[in-house]
Amino acid sequence: MLDLYAPHIKAMLAGLEPDTSLDPQEVADAVLRLAAMGFGTRPNRLTVGPYIDGIDPVNAAHGQLQTDMIGHSPAASLFTLK
């Protein structure tokens, strides 16, 4: 499988350059905010930086899809926090 996907992954990553406008402090601050949240209240996904605008609907749709998929799993009880 790796031989099949490796060229595609390399092509996707080719030409990507780090975005030097991103501030690593935003990530550190977000981690601290997450750590301060109570048990069971942390979001599954958290976006920081300039990509926040417009990503919430994508994250919500993905979260619902993930919840639905886990709910249909025979091991669903293992994924439930108690």
PDB file with one MODEL, atoms N, CA, C and O in Angstrom:
MODEL        1
ATOM      1  N   MET A   1       0.830  -1.201   0.000  1.00  0.00           N
ATOM      2  CA  MET A   1       0.000   0.000   0.000  1.00  0.00           C
ATOM      3  C   MET A   1       0.872   1.262   0.000  1.00  0.00           C
ATOM      4  O   MET A   1       0.551   2.252  -0.657  1.00  0.00           O
ATOM      5  N   LEU A   2       1.976   1.205   0.749  1.00  0.00           N
ATOM      6  CA  LEU A   2       2.844   2.371   0.807  1.00  0.00           C
ATOM      7  C   LEU A   2       3.367   2.738  -0.573  1.00  0.00           C
ATOM      8  O   LEU A   2       3.421   3.915  -0.931  1.00  0.00           O
ATOM      9  N   ASP A   3       3.750   1.730  -1.346  1.00  0.00           N
ATOM     10  CA  ASP A   3       4.254   2.004  -2.693  1.00  0.00           C
ATOM     11  C   ASP A   3       3.186   2.661  -3.565  1.00  0.00           C
ATOM     12  O   ASP A   3       3.504   3.455  -4.450  1.00  0.00           O
ATOM     13  N   LEU A   4       1.934   2.330  -3.315  1.00  0.00           N
ATOM     14  CA  LEU A   4       0.833   2.896  -4.087  1.00  0.00           C
ATOM     15  C   LEU A   4       0.593   4.369  -3.728  1.00  0.00           C
ATOM     16  O   LEU A   4       0.382   5.202  -4.610  1.00  0.00           O
ATOM     17  N   TYR A   5       0.627   4.677  -2.434  1.00  0.00           N
ATOM     18  CA  TYR A   5       0.282   6.018  -1.980  1.00  0.00           C
ATOM     19  C   TYR A   5       1.464   6.980  -1.896  1.00  0.00           C
ATOM     20  O   TYR A   5       1.270   8.193  -1.974  1.00  0.00           O
ATOM     21  N   ALA A   6       2.667   6.471  -1.741  1.00  0.00           N
ATOM     22  CA  ALA A   6       3.831   7.344  -1.546  1.00  0.00           C
ATOM     23  C   ALA A   6       3.982   8.401  -2.638  1.00  0.00           C
ATOM     24  O   ALA A   6       4.218   9.564  -2.309  1.00  0.00           O
ATOM     25  N   PRO A   7       3.858   8.053  -3.928  1.00  0.00           N
ATOM     26  CA  PRO A   7       3.999   9.102  -4.951  1.00  0.00           C
ATOM     27  C   PRO A   7       2.939  10.201  -4.839  1.00  0.00           C
ATOM     28  O   PRO A   7       3.216  11.367  -5.119  1.00  0.00           O
ATOM     29  N   HIS A   8       1.728   9.825  -4.428  1.00  0.00           N
ATOM     30  CA  HIS A   8       0.656  10.812  -4.285  1.00  0.00           C
ATOM     31  C   HIS A   8       0.934  11.742  -3.101  1.00  0.00           C
ATOM     32  O   HIS A   8       0.722  12.951  -3.193  1.00  0.00           O
ATOM     33  N   ILE A   9       1.403  11.180  -2.004  1.00  0.00           N
ATOM     34  CA  ILE A   9       1.728  11.994  -0.833  1.00  0.00           C
ATOM     35  C   ILE A   9       2.868  12.946  -1.174  1.00  0.00           C
ATOM     36  O   ILE A   9       2.816  14.128  -0.834  1.00  0.00           O
ATOM     37  N   LYS A  10       3.896  12.434  -1.844  1.00  0.00           N
ATOM     38  CA  LYS A  10       5.028  13.286  -2.224  1.00  0.00           C
ATOM     39  C   LYS A  10       4.571  14.409  -3.148  1.00  0.00           C
ATOM     40  O   LYS A  10       5.045  15.538  -3.022  1.00  0.00           O
ATOM     41  N   ALA A  11       3.667  14.121  -4.066  1.00  0.00           N
ATOM     42  CA  ALA A  11       3.164  15.144  -4.984  1.00  0.00           C
ATOM     43  C   ALA A  11       2.363  16.207  -4.229  1.00  0.00           C
ATOM     44  O   ALA A  11       2.460  17.394  -4.543  1.00  0.00           O
ATOM     45  N   MET A  12       1.572  15.788  -3.236  1.00  0.00           N
ATOM     46  CA  MET A  12       0.796  16.745  -2.454  1.00  0.00           C
ATOM     47  C   MET A  12       1.708  17.669  -1.650  1.00  0.00           C
ATOM     48  O   MET A  12       1.415  18.854  -1.494  1.00  0.00           O
ATOM     49  N   LEU A  13       2.803  17.129  -1.145  1.00  0.00           N
ATOM     50  CA  LEU A  13       3.698  17.907  -0.298  1.00  0.00           C
ATOM     51  C   LEU A  13       4.715  18.725  -1.085  1.00  0.00           C
ATOM     52  O   LEU A  13       5.329  19.642  -0.540  1.00  0.00           O
ATOM     53  N   ALA A  14       4.894  18.404  -2.353  1.00  0.00           N
ATOM     54  CA  ALA A  14       5.875  19.111  -3.177  1.00  0.00           C
ATOM     55  C   ALA A  14       5.513  20.597  -3.274  1.00  0.00           C
ATOM     56  O   ALA A  14       4.366  20.952  -3.543  1.00  0.00           O
ATOM     57  N   GLY A  15       6.462  21.410  -3.062  1.00  0.00           N
ATOM     58  CA  GLY A  15       6.247  22.840  -3.201  1.00  0.00           C
ATOM     59  C   GLY A  15       5.625  23.519  -1.995  1.00  0.00           C
ATOM     60  O   GLY A  15       5.488  24.743  -1.976  1.00  0.00           O
ATOM     61  N   LEU A  16       5.249  22.750  -0.997  1.00  0.00           N
ATOM     62  CA  LEU A  16       4.702  23.386   0.204  1.00  0.00           C
ATOM     63  C   LEU A  16       5.829  24.072   0.966  1.00  0.00           C
ATOM     64  O   LEU A  16       6.917  23.520   1.129  1.00  0.00           O
ATOM     65  N   GLU A  17       5.555  25.249   1.415  1.00  0.00           N
ATOM     66  CA  GLU A  17       6.528  25.984   2.200  1.00  0.00           C
ATOM     67  C   GLU A  17       5.863  26.425   3.497  1.00  0.00           C
ATOM     68  O   GLU A  17       4.666  26.712   3.513  1.00  0.00           O
ATOM     69  N   PRO A  18       6.622  26.482   4.573  1.00  0.00           N
ATOM     70  CA  PRO A  18       6.034  26.918   5.842  1.00  0.00           C
ATOM     71  C   PRO A  18       5.463  28.327   5.727  1.00  0.00           C
ATOM     72  O   PRO A  18       6.039  29.187   5.060  1.00  0.00           O
ATOM     73  N   ASP A  19       4.356  28.551   6.364  1.00  0.00           N
ATOM     74  CA  ASP A  19       3.734  29.870   6.402  1.00  0.00           C
ATOM     75  C   ASP A  19       4.362  30.633   7.561  1.00  0.00           C
ATOM     76  O   ASP A  19       4.022  30.408   8.723  1.00  0.00           O
ATOM     77  N   THR A  20       5.275  31.531   7.235  1.00  0.00           N
ATOM     78  CA  THR A  20       6.013  32.244   8.282  1.00  0.00           C
ATOM     79  C   THR A  20       5.163  33.287   9.002  1.00  0.00           C
ATOM     80  O   THR A  20       5.612  33.875   9.986  1.00  0.00           O
ATOM     81  N   SER A  21       3.945  33.525   8.524  1.00  0.00           N
ATOM     82  CA  SER A  21       3.073  34.476   9.215  1.00  0.00           C
ATOM     83  C   SER A  21       2.372  33.827  10.408  1.00  0.00           C
ATOM     84  O   SER A  21       1.773  34.526  11.225  1.00  0.00           O
ATOM     85  N   LEU A  22       2.440  32.505  10.514  1.00  0.00           N
ATOM     86  CA  LEU A  22       1.796  31.819  11.627  1.00  0.00           C
ATOM     87  C   LEU A  22       2.591  32.047  12.906  1.00  0.00           C
ATOM     88  O   LEU A  22       3.821  32.071  12.887  1.00  0.00           O
ATOM     89  N   ASP A  23       1.884  32.213  14.006  1.00  0.00           N
ATOM     90  CA  ASP A  23       2.510  32.476  15.295  1.00  0.00           C
ATOM     91  C   ASP A  23       2.420  31.231  16.171  1.00  0.00           C
ATOM     92  O   ASP A  23       1.320  30.846  16.569  1.00  0.00           O
ATOM     93  N   PRO A  24       3.546  30.591  16.483  1.00  0.00           N
ATOM     94  CA  PRO A  24       3.520  29.394  17.333  1.00  0.00           C
ATOM     95  C   PRO A  24       2.889  29.656  18.700  1.00  0.00           C
ATOM     96  O   PRO A  24       2.394  28.729  19.340  1.00  0.00           O
ATOM     97  N   GLN A  25       2.905  30.902  19.147  1.00  0.00           N
ATOM     98  CA  GLN A  25       2.299  31.216  20.444  1.00  0.00           C
ATOM     99  C   GLN A  25       0.803  30.947  20.428  1.00  0.00           C
ATOM    100  O   GLN A  25       0.227  30.601  21.460  1.00  0.00           O
ATOM    101  N   GLU A  26       0.155  31.103  19.254  1.00  0.00           N
ATOM    102  CA  GLU A  26      -1.281  30.811  19.165  1.00  0.00           C
ATOM    103  C   GLU A  26      -1.559  29.350  19.492  1.00  0.00           C
ATOM    104  O   GLU A  26      -2.556  29.034  20.142  1.00  0.00           O
ATOM    105  N   VAL A  27      -0.681  28.462  19.044  1.00  0.00           N
ATOM    106  CA  VAL A  27      -0.842  27.033  19.322  1.00  0.00           C
ATOM    107  C   VAL A  27      -0.639  26.778  20.811  1.00  0.00           C
ATOM    108  O   VAL A  27      -1.417  26.059  21.437  1.00  0.00           O
ATOM    109  N   ALA A  28       0.407  27.371  21.371  1.00  0.00           N
ATOM    110  CA  ALA A  28       0.674  27.182  22.800  1.00  0.00           C
ATOM    111  C   ALA A  28      -0.493  27.686  23.646  1.00  0.00           C
ATOM    112  O   ALA A  28      -0.893  27.028  24.606  1.00  0.00           O
ATOM    113  N   ASP A  29      -1.040  28.848  23.296  1.00  0.00           N
ATOM    114  CA  ASP A  29      -2.183  29.397  24.030  1.00  0.00           C
ATOM    115  C   ASP A  29      -3.406  28.496  23.907  1.00  0.00           C
ATOM    116  O   ASP A  29      -4.144  28.311  24.875  1.00  0.00           O
ATOM    117  N   ALA A  30      -3.624  27.931  22.709  1.00  0.00           N
ATOM    118  CA  ALA A  30      -4.759  27.033  22.504  1.00  0.00           C
ATOM    119  C   ALA A  30      -4.601  25.763  23.338  1.00  0.00           C
ATOM    120  O   ALA A  30      -5.577  25.267  23.900  1.00  0.00           O
ATOM    121  N   VAL A  31      -3.396  25.239  23.422  1.00  0.00           N
ATOM    122  CA  VAL A  31      -3.150  24.045  24.231  1.00  0.00           C
ATOM    123  C   VAL A  31      -3.448  24.338  25.702  1.00  0.00           C
ATOM    124  O   VAL A  31      -4.053  23.513  26.388  1.00  0.00           O
ATOM    125  N   LEU A  32      -3.034  25.493  26.183  1.00  0.00           N
ATOM    126  CA  LEU A  32      -3.315  25.865  27.571  1.00  0.00           C
ATOM    127  C   LEU A  32      -4.814  26.006  27.823  1.00  0.00           C
ATOM    128  O   LEU A  32      -5.316  25.577  28.861  1.00  0.00           O
ATOM    129  N   ARG A  33      -5.532  26.613  26.860  1.00  0.00           N
ATOM    130  CA  ARG A  33      -6.993  26.732  27.009  1.00  0.00           C
ATOM    131  C   ARG A  33      -7.641  25.347  27.052  1.00  0.00           C
ATOM    132  O   ARG A  33      -8.543  25.108  27.856  1.00  0.00           O
ATOM    133  N   LEU A  34      -7.185  24.437  26.193  1.00  0.00           N
ATOM    134  CA  LEU A  34      -7.736  23.084  26.174  1.00  0.00           C
ATOM    135  C   LEU A  34      -7.460  22.366  27.492  1.00  0.00           C
ATOM    136  O   LEU A  34      -8.332  21.691  28.039  1.00  0.00           O
ATOM    137  N   ALA A  35      -6.239  22.521  27.993  1.00  0.00           N
ATOM    138  CA  ALA A  35      -5.866  21.853  29.243  1.00  0.00           C
ATOM    139  C   ALA A  35      -6.697  22.354  30.416  1.00  0.00           C
ATOM    140  O   ALA A  35      -6.942  21.612  31.367  1.00  0.00           O
ATOM    141  N   ALA A  36      -7.129  23.601  30.355  1.00  0.00           N
ATOM    142  CA  ALA A  36      -7.917  24.176  31.443  1.00  0.00           C
ATOM    143  C   ALA A  36      -9.390  23.782  31.384  1.00  0.00           C
ATOM    144  O   ALA A  36     -10.121  23.996  32.351  1.00  0.00           O
ATOM    145  N   MET A  37      -9.834  23.212  30.270  1.00  0.00           N
ATOM    146  CA  MET A  37     -11.246  22.817  30.125  1.00  0.00           C
ATOM    147  C   MET A  37     -11.533  21.579  30.967  1.00  0.00           C
ATOM    148  O   MET A  37     -10.667  20.728  31.172  1.00  0.00           O
ATOM    149  N   GLY A  38     -12.756  21.504  31.443  1.00  0.00           N
ATOM    150  CA  GLY A  38     -13.175  20.369  32.257  1.00  0.00           C
ATOM    151  C   GLY A  38     -13.270  19.080  31.456  1.00  0.00           C
ATOM    152  O   GLY A  38     -13.387  19.093  30.231  1.00  0.00           O
ATOM    153  N   PHE A  39     -13.217  17.977  32.174  1.00  0.00           N
ATOM    154  CA  PHE A  39     -13.310  16.656  31.567  1.00  0.00           C
ATOM    155  C   PHE A  39     -14.580  16.548  30.727  1.00  0.00           C
ATOM    156  O   PHE A  39     -15.670  16.899  31.180  1.00  0.00           O
ATOM    157  N   GLY A  40     -14.424  16.062  29.507  1.00  0.00           N
ATOM    158  CA  GLY A  40     -15.559  15.857  28.616  1.00  0.00           C
ATOM    159  C   GLY A  40     -16.041  17.106  27.901  1.00  0.00           C
ATOM    160  O   GLY A  40     -17.028  17.044  27.168  1.00  0.00           O
ATOM    161  N   THR A  41     -15.374  18.243  28.090  1.00  0.00           N
ATOM    162  CA  THR A  41     -15.823  19.481  27.449  1.00  0.00           C
ATOM    163  C   THR A  41     -14.908  19.925  26.312  1.00  0.00           C
ATOM    164  O   THR A  41     -15.231  20.872  25.595  1.00  0.00           O
ATOM    165  N   ARG A  42     -13.787  19.261  26.142  1.00  0.00           N
ATOM    166  CA  ARG A  42     -12.847  19.661  25.089  1.00  0.00           C
ATOM    167  C   ARG A  42     -13.405  19.293  23.713  1.00  0.00           C
ATOM    168  O   ARG A  42     -13.981  18.219  23.538  1.00  0.00           O
ATOM    169  N   PRO A  43     -13.231  20.185  22.742  1.00  0.00           N
ATOM    170  CA  PRO A  43     -13.691  19.863  21.386  1.00  0.00           C
ATOM    171  C   PRO A  43     -12.795  18.801  20.753  1.00  0.00           C
ATOM    172  O   PRO A  43     -11.630  18.661  21.125  1.00  0.00           O
ATOM    173  N   ASN A  44     -13.341  18.062  19.801  1.00  0.00           N
ATOM    174  CA  ASN A  44     -12.538  17.072  19.085  1.00  0.00           C
ATOM    175  C   ASN A  44     -11.493  17.735  18.201  1.00  0.00           C
ATOM    176  O   ASN A  44     -10.410  17.189  17.992  1.00  0.00           O
ATOM    177  N   ARG A  45     -11.817  18.900  17.690  1.00  0.00           N
ATOM    178  CA  ARG A  45     -10.911  19.631  16.805  1.00  0.00           C
ATOM    179  C   ARG A  45     -10.890  21.087  17.234  1.00  0.00           C
ATOM    180  O   ARG A  45     -11.891  21.633  17.698  1.00  0.00           O
ATOM    181  N   LEU A  46      -9.732  21.699  17.070  1.00  0.00           N
ATOM    182  CA  LEU A  46      -9.591  23.109  17.387  1.00  0.00           C
ATOM    183  C   LEU A  46      -8.682  23.729  16.338  1.00  0.00           C
ATOM    184  O   LEU A  46      -7.567  23.256  16.120  1.00  0.00           O
ATOM    185  N   THR A  47      -9.145  24.765  15.701  1.00  0.00           N
ATOM    186  CA  THR A  47      -8.370  25.433  14.667  1.00  0.00           C
ATOM    187  C   THR A  47      -7.822  26.733  15.221  1.00  0.00           C
ATOM    188  O   THR A  47      -8.529  27.480  15.898  1.00  0.00           O
ATOM    189  N   VAL A  48      -6.559  26.998  14.930  1.00  0.00           N
ATOM    190  CA  VAL A  48      -5.940  28.267  15.308  1.00  0.00           C
ATOM    191  C   VAL A  48      -5.322  28.889  14.070  1.00  0.00           C
ATOM    192  O   VAL A  48      -5.091  28.212  13.068  1.00  0.00           O
ATOM    193  N   GLY A  49      -5.059  30.179  14.149  1.00  0.00           N
ATOM    194  CA  GLY A  49      -4.404  30.855  13.036  1.00  0.00           C
ATOM    195  C   GLY A  49      -5.391  31.393  12.026  1.00  0.00           C
ATOM    196  O   GLY A  49      -6.584  31.514  12.303  1.00  0.00           O
ATOM    197  N   PRO A  50      -4.880  31.714  10.851  1.00  0.00           N
ATOM    198  CA  PRO A  50      -5.707  32.382   9.849  1.00  0.00           C
ATOM    199  C   PRO A  50      -6.751  31.482   9.191  1.00  0.00           C
ATOM    200  O   PRO A  50      -7.557  31.955   8.389  1.00  0.00           O
ATOM    201  N   TYR A  51      -6.745  30.199   9.518  1.00  0.00           N
ATOM    202  CA  TYR A  51      -7.654  29.265   8.856  1.00  0.00           C
ATOM    203  C   TYR A  51      -8.956  29.072   9.631  1.00  0.00           C
ATOM    204  O   TYR A  51      -9.776  28.228   9.269  1.00  0.00           O
ATOM    205  N   ILE A  52      -9.146  29.845  10.686  1.00  0.00           N
ATOM    206  CA  ILE A  52     -10.350  29.708  11.523  1.00  0.00           C
ATOM    207  C   ILE A  52     -11.612  30.011  10.722  1.00  0.00           C
ATOM    208  O   ILE A  52     -12.597  29.277  10.812  1.00  0.00           O
ATOM    209  N   ASP A  53     -11.586  31.083   9.944  1.00  0.00           N
ATOM    210  CA  ASP A  53     -12.777  31.485   9.197  1.00  0.00           C
ATOM    211  C   ASP A  53     -13.204  30.393   8.229  1.00  0.00           C
ATOM    212  O   ASP A  53     -12.428  29.973   7.370  1.00  0.00           O
ATOM    213  N   GLY A  54     -14.423  29.945   8.370  1.00  0.00           N
ATOM    214  CA  GLY A  54     -14.978  28.983   7.428  1.00  0.00           C
ATOM    215  C   GLY A  54     -14.722  27.531   7.751  1.00  0.00           C
ATOM    216  O   GLY A  54     -15.293  26.659   7.096  1.00  0.00           O
ATOM    217  N   ILE A  55     -13.890  27.231   8.731  1.00  0.00           N
ATOM    218  CA  ILE A  55     -13.566  25.833   9.005  1.00  0.00           C
ATOM    219  C   ILE A  55     -14.560  25.200   9.992  1.00  0.00           C
ATOM    220  O   ILE A  55     -14.666  23.975  10.047  1.00  0.00           O
ATOM    221  N   ASP A  56     -15.281  26.004  10.764  1.00  0.00           N
ATOM    222  CA  ASP A  56     -16.221  25.442  11.741  1.00  0.00           C
ATOM    223  C   ASP A  56     -17.257  24.510  11.115  1.00  0.00           C
ATOM    224  O   ASP A  56     -17.502  23.438  11.668  1.00  0.00           O
ATOM    225  N   PRO A  57     -17.884  24.871   9.975  1.00  0.00           N
ATOM    226  CA  PRO A  57     -18.844  23.937   9.370  1.00  0.00           C
ATOM    227  C   PRO A  57     -18.186  22.616   8.942  1.00  0.00           C
ATOM    228  O   PRO A  57     -18.801  21.555   9.044  1.00  0.00           O
ATOM    229  N   VAL A  58     -16.956  22.682   8.471  1.00  0.00           N
ATOM    230  CA  VAL A  58     -16.241  21.463   8.080  1.00  0.00           C
ATOM    231  C   VAL A  58     -15.985  20.600   9.307  1.00  0.00           C
ATOM    232  O   VAL A  58     -16.215  19.391   9.272  1.00  0.00           O
ATOM    233  N   ASN A  59     -15.511  21.207  10.390  1.00  0.00           N
ATOM    234  CA  ASN A  59     -15.257  20.461  11.620  1.00  0.00           C
ATOM    235  C   ASN A  59     -16.541  19.864  12.187  1.00  0.00           C
ATOM    236  O   ASN A  59     -16.540  18.736  12.678  1.00  0.00           O
ATOM    237  N   ALA A  60     -17.636  20.620  12.119  1.00  0.00           N
ATOM    238  CA  ALA A  60     -18.912  20.108  12.633  1.00  0.00           C
ATOM    239  C   ALA A  60     -19.377  18.906  11.821  1.00  0.00           C
ATOM    240  O   ALA A  60     -19.828  17.909  12.386  1.00  0.00           O
ATOM    241  N   ALA A  61     -19.268  18.996  10.504  1.00  0.00           N
ATOM    242  CA  ALA A  61     -19.673  17.876   9.655  1.00  0.00           C
ATOM    243  C   ALA A  61     -18.798  16.655   9.919  1.00  0.00           C
ATOM    244  O   ALA A  61     -19.298  15.533   9.999  1.00  0.00           O
ATOM    245  N   HIS A  62     -17.510  16.870  10.053  1.00  0.00           N
ATOM    246  CA  HIS A  62     -16.607  15.754  10.330  1.00  0.00           C
ATOM    247  C   HIS A  62     -16.894  15.151  11.695  1.00  0.00           C
ATOM    248  O   HIS A  62     -16.865  13.931  11.859  1.00  0.00           O
ATOM    249  N   GLY A  63     -17.170  15.998  12.670  1.00  0.00           N
ATOM    250  CA  GLY A  63     -17.484  15.505  14.009  1.00  0.00           C
ATOM    251  C   GLY A  63     -18.724  14.632  14.012  1.00  0.00           C
ATOM    252  O   GLY A  63     -18.760  13.594  14.673  1.00  0.00           O
ATOM    253  N   GLN A  64     -19.753  15.058  13.264  1.00  0.00           N
ATOM    254  CA  GLN A  64     -20.983  14.265  13.183  1.00  0.00           C
ATOM    255  C   GLN A  64     -20.725  12.940  12.485  1.00  0.00           C
ATOM    256  O   GLN A  64     -21.209  11.899  12.930  1.00  0.00           O
ATOM    257  N   LEU A  65     -19.971  12.971  11.402  1.00  0.00           N
ATOM    258  CA  LEU A  65     -19.624  11.749  10.682  1.00  0.00           C
ATOM    259  C   LEU A  65     -18.854  10.787  11.581  1.00  0.00           C
ATOM    260  O   LEU A  65     -19.135   9.589  11.601  1.00  0.00           O
ATOM    261  N   GLN A  66     -17.892  11.311  12.318  1.00  0.00           N
ATOM    262  CA  GLN A  66     -17.101  10.481  13.221  1.00  0.00           C
ATOM    263  C   GLN A  66     -17.978   9.879  14.316  1.00  0.00           C
ATOM    264  O   GLN A  66     -17.836   8.703  14.651  1.00  0.00           O
ATOM    265  N   THR A  67     -18.872  10.673  14.867  1.00  0.00           N
ATOM    266  CA  THR A  67     -19.786  10.175  15.897  1.00  0.00           C
ATOM    267  C   THR A  67     -20.675   9.069  15.348  1.00  0.00           C
ATOM    268  O   THR A  67     -20.873   8.044  16.001  1.00  0.00           O
ATOM    269  N   ASP A  68     -21.210   9.276  14.150  1.00  0.00           N
ATOM    270  CA  ASP A  68     -22.065   8.266  13.528  1.00  0.00           C
ATOM    271  C   ASP A  68     -21.302   6.967  13.274  1.00  0.00           C
ATOM    272  O   ASP A  68     -21.814   5.878  13.530  1.00  0.00           O
ATOM    273  N   MET A  69     -20.082   7.092  12.771  1.00  0.00           N
ATOM    274  CA  MET A  69     -19.289   5.893  12.468  1.00  0.00           C
ATOM    275  C   MET A  69     -18.961   5.125  13.746  1.00  0.00           C
ATOM    276  O   MET A  69     -19.059   3.898  13.778  1.00  0.00           O
ATOM    277  N   ILE A  70     -18.578   5.836  14.783  1.00  0.00           N
ATOM    278  CA  ILE A  70     -18.245   5.184  16.047  1.00  0.00           C
ATOM    279  C   ILE A  70     -19.495   4.524  16.628  1.00  0.00           C
ATOM    280  O   ILE A  70     -19.421   3.433  17.193  1.00  0.00           O
ATOM    281  N   GLY A  71     -20.642   5.190  16.486  1.00  0.00           N
ATOM    282  CA  GLY A  71     -21.888   4.637  17.023  1.00  0.00           C
ATOM    283  C   GLY A  71     -22.289   3.322  16.383  1.00  0.00           C
ATOM    284  O   GLY A  71     -22.996   2.524  16.997  1.00  0.00           O
ATOM    285  N   HIS A  72     -21.846   3.087  15.158  1.00  0.00           N
ATOM    286  CA  HIS A  72     -22.186   1.846  14.458  1.00  0.00           C
ATOM    287  C   HIS A  72     -21.138   0.753  14.665  1.00  0.00           C
ATOM    288  O   HIS A  72     -21.290  -0.367  14.177  1.00  0.00           O
ATOM    289  N   SER A  73     -20.097   1.084  15.378  1.00  0.00           N
ATOM    290  CA  SER A  73     -19.028   0.116  15.608  1.00  0.00           C
ATOM    291  C   SER A  73     -19.442  -0.897  16.679  1.00  0.00           C
ATOM    292  O   SER A  73     -20.083  -0.526  17.663  1.00  0.00           O
ATOM    293  N   PRO A  74     -19.083  -2.171  16.498  1.00  0.00           N
ATOM    294  CA  PRO A  74     -19.369  -3.158  17.544  1.00  0.00           C
ATOM    295  C   PRO A  74     -18.641  -2.844  18.847  1.00  0.00           C
ATOM    296  O   PRO A  74     -19.014  -3.340  19.910  1.00  0.00           O
ATOM    297  N   ALA A  75     -17.607  -2.021  18.759  1.00  0.00           N
ATOM    298  CA  ALA A  75     -16.837  -1.662  19.942  1.00  0.00           C
ATOM    299  C   ALA A  75     -17.211  -0.280  20.465  1.00  0.00           C
ATOM    300  O   ALA A  75     -16.426   0.342  21.183  1.00  0.00           O
ATOM    301  N   ALA A  76     -18.404   0.210  20.113  1.00  0.00           N
ATOM    302  CA  ALA A  76     -18.819   1.566  20.475  1.00  0.00           C
ATOM    303  C   ALA A  76     -18.724   1.827  21.966  1.00  0.00           C
ATOM    304  O   ALA A  76     -18.379   2.936  22.373  1.00  0.00           O
ATOM    305  N   SER A  77     -19.019   0.842  22.780  1.00  0.00           N
ATOM    306  CA  SER A  77     -18.969   1.060  24.240  1.00  0.00           C
ATOM    307  C   SER A  77     -17.560   1.374  24.726  1.00  0.00           C
ATOM    308  O   SER A  77     -17.392   1.988  25.779  1.00  0.00           O
ATOM    309  N   LEU A  78     -16.560   0.965  23.980  1.00  0.00           N
ATOM    310  CA  LEU A  78     -15.181   1.253  24.373  1.00  0.00           C
ATOM    311  C   LEU A  78     -14.821   2.720  24.141  1.00  0.00           C
ATOM    312  O   LEU A  78     -13.866   3.229  24.728  1.00  0.00           O
ATOM    313  N   PHE A  79     -15.584   3.393  23.289  1.00  0.00           N
ATOM    314  CA  PHE A  79     -15.295   4.773  22.949  1.00  0.00           C
ATOM    315  C   PHE A  79     -16.087   5.770  23.782  1.00  0.00           C
ATOM    316  O   PHE A  79     -15.940   6.979  23.603  1.00  0.00           O
ATOM    317  N   THR A  80     -16.918   5.284  24.683  1.00  0.00           N
ATOM    318  CA  THR A  80     -17.777   6.145  25.493  1.00  0.00           C
ATOM    319  C   THR A  80     -17.068   6.490  26.798  1.00  0.00           C
ATOM    320  O   THR A  80     -16.664   5.606  27.553  1.00  0.00           O
ATOM    321  N   LEU A  81     -16.922   7.798  27.051  1.00  0.00           N
ATOM    322  CA  LEU A  81     -16.318   8.234  28.292  1.00  0.00           C
ATOM    323  C   LEU A  81     -17.323   8.098  29.424  1.00  0.00           C
ATOM    324  O   LEU A  81     -18.490   8.462  29.286  1.00  0.00           O
ATOM    325  N   LYS A  82     -16.858   7.576  30.528  1.00  0.00           N
ATOM    326  CA  LYS A  82     -17.739   7.418  31.697  1.00  0.00           C
ATOM    327  C   LYS A  82     -17.140   8.077  32.897  1.00  0.00           C
ATOM    328  O   LYS A  82     -17.733   8.052  33.976  1.00  0.00           O
TER     329      LYS A  82
ENDMDL
END
